[in-house]
Amino acid sequence: MSLNAIQTRELTRTFGEVRAVDGMSFEVAAGSVFGFLGPNGSGKTTTIRLLLGLLAPTSGTASVLGLDTRTQADEIRQQCGALLEHTGLYDRMSAEDNLEFYGRVWRMPTAERKQRIQSLLQSVELWERRKEPVVQWSRGMKQKLAVARALLHRPKLIFLDEPTAGLDPVAAAALRDDLANLARQQGVTVFLTTHNLAEAEKLCEQVGVIRAGRLLTVGSPDTLRLSQGGARLEVAGRGFTPEILARLGQRPEVAGVEQIDQHLAIRLNPGADSAPLVPFLAGLGVQIDEVRKGAASLEEVFLALMNEEEPK
């Protein structure tokens, strides 16, 4: 069995003159959570449709769970779950009846269906409310139920398109935890698109960044964060004069300095030692309250990639 749930090679899809997906090559390890990041119109949804065999590629290849998307699309869809633009829920039915309906669609045996429904509803903490019509529920509860629906037939791979969009922070955090737990407990591979980069940073083991149909980079959040200008030093304090900032910017360790109120964000050159900077600032009369060392956030990496000039 392949160690990759998804593998593409120069995958391309054109619509007339538009290259919606442009020579995309990447791999998604089985049992991992993969984040697919990009602005609206970048090709994320088209890529998912190609992977599910709903669209044929113009050129290149893609395999999902070891199956060819051109010739084995029906088998791929049977082994995958998807929560895309719509939840697929029937509001007038109860949570239990919604899953019962889909279990019958998937022709699950009665005993297995009943056990699976109970297990999933307990996993997302909805079992006690299983008899309630879904129309009465909050958006967060509906999203949890929709995830359970997508997992009902024990898929090996699940595609989730903006699963926490529109949820309040508490509901989004709860759903994110549920996704991580369900993936871990069920051994499911999760392919996730999101605009919430903090969410991707917490949840995903690997992320890919796409722009205008082209895959710009793939790697772990930590690797991508460290690749964007190395580490950084954050200094809170008082006495940051323009002269001091100018002298700090001339230090060999420093790639750039930004001041926000009483806070300095110092970008370090790759491999630079930040230790001399604190006594340097103190020697210039800066009153230092707090010092923290870190790396660029995934959001900063994403924005930097979006702002890079496109190759000719």
C-alpha positions as CSV (number, residue, x, y, z in Angstrom):
1,M,0.0,0.0,0.0
2,S,1.2,3.5,-0.9
3,L,2.4,5.7,1.9
4,N,0.8,8.6,0.1
5,A,-2.9,9.2,0.0
6,I,-2.5,11.7,-2.8
7,Q,0.1,12.1,-5.5
8,T,0.1,14.5,-8.4
9,R,2.6,15.0,-11.2
10,E,2.4,18.1,-13.4
11,L,-1.4,18.2,-12.9
12,T,-2.9,20.8,-15.2
13,R,-6.4,21.9,-16.0
14,T,-7.3,24.7,-18.5
15,F,-10.6,26.4,-19.2
16,G,-10.1,28.0,-22.6
17,E,-7.1,30.4,-22.1
18,V,-7.2,30.1,-18.3
19,R,-4.9,27.7,-16.6
20,A,-6.9,27.0,-13.4
21,V,-4.4,24.4,-12.3
22,D,-0.9,24.8,-13.7
23,G,1.7,21.9,-13.5
24,M,1.0,21.0,-9.9
25,S,3.1,18.3,-8.3
26,F,2.8,17.3,-4.6
27,E,2.2,14.4,-2.3
28,V,0.0,14.0,0.8
29,A,1.1,11.4,3.3
30,A,-1.5,8.9,4.4
31,G,-3.0,9.6,7.8
32,S,-1.9,13.3,7.8
33,V,-3.7,16.6,7.9
34,F,-2.8,18.6,4.8
35,G,-3.7,22.3,4.5
36,F,-4.2,23.8,1.0
37,L,-3.9,27.5,1.2
38,G,-4.6,30.2,-1.4
39,P,-6.7,33.3,-2.1
40,N,-10.1,33.1,-3.8
41,G,-9.8,32.1,-7.4
42,S,-6.4,30.5,-7.0
43,G,-7.5,27.0,-8.1
44,K,-8.2,25.2,-4.8
45,T,-11.7,24.0,-5.6
46,T,-10.7,23.0,-9.1
47,T,-7.9,20.9,-7.6
48,I,-10.3,19.1,-5.3
49,R,-12.6,18.4,-8.2
50,L,-9.7,16.9,-10.2
51,L,-8.7,14.8,-7.2
52,L,-12.2,13.5,-6.8
53,G,-12.4,12.6,-10.5
54,L,-15.2,15.2,-11.1
55,L,-13.0,16.9,-13.7
56,A,-10.5,15.3,-16.1
57,P,-7.0,16.9,-16.2
58,T,-5.9,18.6,-19.4
59,S,-2.5,17.1,-18.8
60,G,-0.5,15.5,-16.0
61,T,-1.6,12.7,-13.6
62,A,-3.1,12.3,-10.2
63,S,-3.6,9.3,-8.0
64,V,-5.8,9.2,-4.9
65,L,-5.5,6.2,-2.5
66,G,-3.5,4.5,-5.2
67,L,-6.3,4.9,-7.8
68,D,-6.0,6.9,-11.1
69,T,-8.4,9.8,-11.2
70,R,-8.9,9.4,-14.9
71,T,-10.0,5.8,-14.9
72,Q,-11.0,4.9,-11.4
73,A,-13.0,8.0,-10.3
74,D,-16.0,6.1,-9.0
75,E,-13.8,4.0,-6.7
76,I,-12.1,7.1,-5.5
77,R,-15.4,8.8,-4.5
78,Q,-16.6,5.6,-2.8
79,Q,-13.5,5.7,-0.5
80,C,-13.5,9.5,0.1
81,G,-15.7,11.8,2.2
82,A,-16.3,15.4,1.3
83,L,-17.6,18.5,3.0
84,L,-17.4,21.2,0.4
85,E,-19.7,24.2,-0.2
86,H,-22.8,22.8,1.4
87,T,-23.3,20.7,4.6
88,G,-25.6,18.1,2.8
89,L,-27.9,18.1,5.9
90,Y,-31.7,18.1,5.9
91,D,-32.8,20.7,8.4
92,R,-36.2,19.2,9.1
93,M,-34.7,15.9,10.1
94,S,-33.0,15.0,13.3
95,A,-29.3,14.6,13.6
96,E,-29.8,10.8,14.0
97,D,-32.1,10.6,11.0
98,N,-29.7,12.6,8.8
99,L,-27.0,10.1,9.5
100,E,-29.4,7.2,9.2
101,F,-30.4,8.4,5.7
102,Y,-26.8,8.7,4.5
103,G,-25.9,5.3,6.1
104,R,-28.6,3.7,4.0
105,V,-27.4,5.6,0.9
106,W,-24.0,4.0,1.5
107,R,-25.7,0.6,2.0
108,M,-24.2,0.1,5.4
109,P,-25.5,-3.0,7.2
110,T,-28.0,-2.1,9.9
111,A,-26.0,-3.1,13.0
112,E,-22.8,-1.4,11.7
113,R,-24.8,1.8,10.7
114,K,-26.4,2.1,14.2
115,Q,-23.0,1.6,16.0
116,R,-21.2,4.0,13.6
117,I,-23.8,6.8,14.1
118,Q,-23.6,6.5,17.9
119,S,-19.8,6.5,17.8
120,L,-19.5,9.5,15.6
121,L,-22.2,11.6,17.5
122,Q,-20.4,10.8,20.7
123,S,-17.1,11.8,19.3
124,V,-18.4,15.3,18.4
125,E,-20.4,15.6,21.6
126,L,-23.8,15.6,19.9
127,W,-25.2,12.2,21.0
128,E,-27.4,13.6,23.7
129,R,-29.1,15.9,21.1
130,R,-29.5,13.3,18.4
131,K,-33.3,13.5,18.3
132,E,-33.5,17.3,17.8
133,P,-34.3,18.7,14.3
134,V,-31.1,20.2,12.8
135,V,-33.0,23.4,12.0
136,Q,-32.8,24.4,15.7
137,W,-29.0,24.0,15.8
138,S,-26.3,26.6,15.7
139,R,-24.0,26.7,12.7
140,G,-21.1,25.2,14.7
141,M,-23.3,22.2,15.7
142,K,-24.4,21.7,12.1
143,Q,-20.8,21.8,10.9
144,K,-19.9,19.1,13.5
145,L,-22.7,17.0,12.2
146,A,-21.7,17.6,8.6
147,V,-18.2,16.3,9.4
148,A,-19.7,13.2,11.0
149,R,-21.8,12.7,7.9
150,A,-18.6,12.9,5.7
151,L,-16.9,10.3,7.9
152,L,-19.9,8.0,8.3
153,H,-18.9,5.4,5.7
154,R,-15.4,5.1,7.1
155,P,-13.6,6.9,4.2
156,K,-9.8,6.8,4.0
157,L,-9.6,10.4,2.9
158,I,-11.8,13.4,3.6
159,F,-11.9,16.7,1.7
160,L,-13.0,19.7,3.8
161,D,-13.5,23.1,2.2
162,E,-13.4,26.0,4.8
163,P,-15.1,23.9,7.5
164,T,-14.9,26.6,10.1
165,A,-15.9,29.6,7.9
166,G,-18.5,31.7,9.6
167,L,-18.1,30.1,13.0
168,D,-17.4,32.1,16.2
169,P,-13.9,31.5,17.7
170,V,-15.2,29.1,20.4
171,A,-17.1,27.0,17.8
172,A,-14.2,27.0,15.4
173,A,-11.7,25.9,18.1
174,A,-14.1,23.1,19.1
175,L,-14.5,21.9,15.6
176,R,-10.8,22.1,14.9
177,D,-10.2,19.9,18.0
178,D,-12.8,17.5,16.8
179,L,-11.2,17.2,13.4
180,A,-7.8,16.5,14.9
181,N,-9.2,13.9,17.2
182,L,-11.3,12.2,14.6
183,A,-8.3,12.1,12.1
184,R,-6.1,10.7,14.9
185,Q,-8.6,8.1,16.1
186,Q,-9.9,7.0,12.7
187,G,-6.6,7.2,10.9
188,V,-8.2,9.3,8.2
189,T,-6.2,11.6,5.8
190,V,-7.6,15.1,5.9
191,F,-7.2,17.5,2.9
192,L,-8.3,20.9,4.2
193,T,-8.7,24.3,2.5
194,T,-8.9,27.3,4.8
195,H,-8.4,31.0,4.8
196,N,-7.7,30.8,8.6
197,L,-3.9,30.6,8.6
198,A,-3.7,30.3,12.4
199,E,-6.0,27.3,12.1
200,A,-3.8,25.7,9.5
201,E,-0.7,26.4,11.6
202,K,-2.2,24.5,14.6
203,L,-3.9,21.7,12.7
204,C,-1.9,20.8,9.7
205,E,1.3,18.7,9.5
206,Q,2.0,19.9,6.0
207,V,0.7,22.9,4.0
208,G,0.8,23.8,0.3
209,V,0.4,27.4,-0.9
210,I,-1.2,28.0,-4.3
211,R,-1.5,31.2,-6.3
212,A,-3.1,31.6,-9.8
213,G,-3.1,27.8,-10.2
214,R,0.6,27.3,-9.4
215,L,1.9,25.6,-6.3
216,L,4.4,28.0,-4.7
217,T,5.6,25.8,-1.8
218,V,4.9,22.8,0.3
219,G,6.2,22.0,3.8
220,S,5.5,21.8,7.5
221,P,4.3,25.1,9.1
222,D,7.5,25.2,11.1
223,T,9.7,24.8,8.0
224,L,7.8,27.5,6.1
225,R,7.9,29.9,9.0
226,L,11.7,29.5,9.5
227,S,12.3,29.9,5.7
228,Q,10.8,33.4,5.7
229,G,13.7,35.5,6.8
230,G,14.9,33.3,9.6
231,A,14.0,33.8,13.3
232,R,12.9,37.0,14.9
233,L,13.2,38.8,18.2
234,E,10.3,40.7,19.8
235,V,11.3,43.4,22.3
236,A,8.8,45.3,24.5
237,G,10.0,48.4,26.3
238,R,10.5,52.2,26.1
239,G,13.0,54.6,24.6
240,F,13.1,53.4,21.0
241,T,14.3,56.6,19.3
242,P,14.8,56.9,15.5
243,E,18.6,57.0,16.1
244,I,18.5,53.8,18.1
245,L,16.4,52.0,15.4
246,A,18.8,53.2,12.7
247,R,21.8,51.8,14.6
248,L,20.0,48.6,15.3
249,G,19.2,48.2,11.6
250,Q,22.9,48.4,10.8
251,R,23.8,45.4,13.0
252,P,25.0,42.3,11.0
253,E,22.4,40.1,12.8
254,V,19.5,42.3,11.7
255,A,17.5,41.9,8.5
256,G,14.9,44.4,9.4
257,V,13.2,46.3,12.2
258,E,9.6,47.3,12.7
259,Q,8.2,49.4,15.6
260,I,4.6,49.2,16.7
261,D,4.0,51.5,19.7
262,Q,6.2,50.2,22.5
263,H,7.1,47.0,20.7
264,L,10.0,46.1,18.3
265,A,9.9,43.2,15.9
266,I,13.4,42.5,14.8
267,R,13.9,40.1,11.8
268,L,17.1,38.2,12.0
269,N,19.4,37.1,9.2
270,P,19.6,33.3,8.8
271,G,21.9,31.8,11.4
272,A,22.3,35.0,13.3
273,D,22.8,35.0,17.1
274,S,20.3,37.3,18.8
275,A,22.0,37.3,22.2
276,P,24.2,40.4,21.6
277,L,21.2,42.6,20.7
278,V,19.6,42.8,24.1
279,P,22.8,44.3,25.8
280,F,23.3,46.4,22.7
281,L,19.8,48.0,23.2
282,A,20.3,48.3,27.0
283,G,23.6,50.1,26.4
284,L,21.9,52.7,24.3
285,G,19.4,53.5,27.1
286,V,16.4,51.4,26.1
287,Q,14.3,50.2,29.0
288,I,13.5,46.6,28.2
289,D,10.4,45.0,29.7
290,E,10.2,41.7,27.8
291,V,12.1,39.8,25.1
292,R,10.7,36.9,23.1
293,K,12.4,34.9,20.3
294,G,10.3,33.2,17.6
295,A,9.8,32.9,13.8
296,A,7.6,34.5,11.2
297,S,3.9,33.4,11.5
298,L,2.4,31.3,8.8
299,E,0.3,34.3,7.9
300,E,3.4,36.4,7.3
301,V,4.9,33.6,5.1
302,F,1.6,33.4,3.1
303,L,1.5,37.2,2.6
304,A,5.1,37.3,1.5
305,L,4.5,34.5,-1.1
306,M,1.4,36.3,-2.3
307,N,3.3,39.5,-2.7
308,E,6.3,38.0,-4.6
309,E,6.5,39.0,-8.2
310,E,5.1,36.3,-10.5
311,P,7.7,34.7,-12.8
312,K,7.5,35.8,-16.4
